[in-house]
Amino acid sequence: MPSSIKSVLLATVFAFSPVAVAHAQEGPPPILFTNVDVFDGFGPDLIEDANVLVEGNVITQVSTDPIEVEGAFVVDGTGKTMTPGFIDMHQHVMLNMPEGTGSFIARWDEAASGAFAMHHLNRNMLMKGITTIRDIAGDPLDVAKAIDMGLLPGPRIYSSGGAIGQTGGHSDWAARNYPARLLEENQDVGQATQMTWVVDGVDDVTRAARFNFRRGAAFLKVMGGGGVASEFDPLEILGLAEDEVARANEIAKDNGTYVAVHAYSDESYDRHLRLGTRSFEHGFLISEDMVKRMVARYNESQDIVWSFQCYMSVNSFGSYETMPAFFTHEQKLKGVAAGEGVRRMSKWMNEYGMFIVGGSDMFSPGLVEKIKEDIVCPTSVGYTPAQALKHYTGNAGIVLTWSGPKNPYPTYKLGQIAPDSYADILIWDGNPLEDINLILDEDKLQLVMKDGRAYKNTMVESDSIMYRPAVREPKTYP
């Protein structure tokens, strides 16, 4: 197809008025959004009547003054709100089988895992405005490669590679009677597909961490304690031993990146805080004193973050009856304990001013379709809409830079509407700072742009060849 025709087709994605076509022979023209209210990823208030210029895959100008650029296509944003694309900082895209991780071992293979992943990455993430994910156990690295090459549609992916935990810990997904020899030889399905690693000792940690980085991991995920969704590990237990934690952090630091930890208790948080871990997931059983320690550390060094899984802990873990149907009785009891604890500690985190990102931890049918509920959820426990959006945009973008030389998207910033930021842009019919629940209405999301390309657009008439309709949800989930 001639380049001039490609340019015209690209332009019809937007509701625009043509200013000039000087760029038609050179490639896609600049896109100028005018008179749009902007949430920049950080500020508590909107930048009203702003103008935003996108050139290629990058935002180059944001101003309340007029922007003049030759050959731009103009998109009138009057009455609309622009936000950065959302960043889900706690995903498990390869684990979307209907019955959780246990079924990955018994009922579904890695081919099905990839098929489920691609369906949800496109339909329930990218097309709903989640333009980047941090995948924090599993190995979608080849899926990420295909997305980056333009072969498959989907969000950007930062992956930890396989999660690293001890025998009997949260990353040990094999059945209770699985032969020990096969576990030691990494032949259970979770390890054979590099979704998880079962380690015992410093040498095992070293091999698993270095193999993850060889595969392209952007950071490491380790298991610091028990988990709700796993079989052998009460929430209160400790995970990797001190020397194992120290080695994981040493290997991560050698690679210019960081470690994220799955943990719930004071003892686990203390171990990892002392030994250099930077991203603290969950933590729903920690005390007020530990929260104060976390905040003091952040205020001193600004090198740690708490990752809040609000919807799963506050809503899904709110009562025994609301637990996922595939959970055992014991797993449901662990969930109830987490649900009770999170209501206390999340308020302390807010009150004392902790640096926070949001990560849904929502996977499998009935949950993955509703990821944006996790963005809204903090407003039910005392956070403002601006704070909730900041967790999924500006703050998340900062943490993604901690991957250093392992950052797969190092050129521009993520999570911001600002110059030198990737053009990952959402446009809403309404103001989510006034009513954050509007982000749950797919009809209100009128434009999804990732890397300068529009994947969804209802800003044009429905008979346009570039019309991309809202995702329609079933009335009931499986």
Secondary structure, DSSP 8 states (H G I E B T S, - for coil): --HHHHHHHHHTTS-EEE---TTTTTSS--EEEEEEEE--SS-SS-EEEEEEEEETTEEEEEESS----TT-EEEE-TT-EEEE-EEEEEE-GGG--TT-HHHHHHT--HHHHHHHHHHHIIIIIGGGTEEEEEE-SS--HHHHHHHHTTSS---EEEE--SEEEETTSTT--S-TTS-HHHHHTT-SHHHHTTSEEEE-SHHHHHHHHHHHHHHT-SSEEEE-B--SS-SS--TTSB-S-HHHHHHHHHHHHHTT--EEEEE-SHHHHHHHHHHT--EEEE-TT--HHHHHHHHHHHHHH---EEEE-HIIIIIGGGSGGGS-TT--HHHHHHHHHHHHHHHHHHHHHHHHT--EEE-----STTTGGGTHHHHHGGGGGT--HHHHHHHTTHHHHHHHGGGGGG-SS-SSBSS--STTEE--EEEESS-TTT-GGGGG-GGGEEEEEETTEEEEE-SS-TTSTT-B------SS--
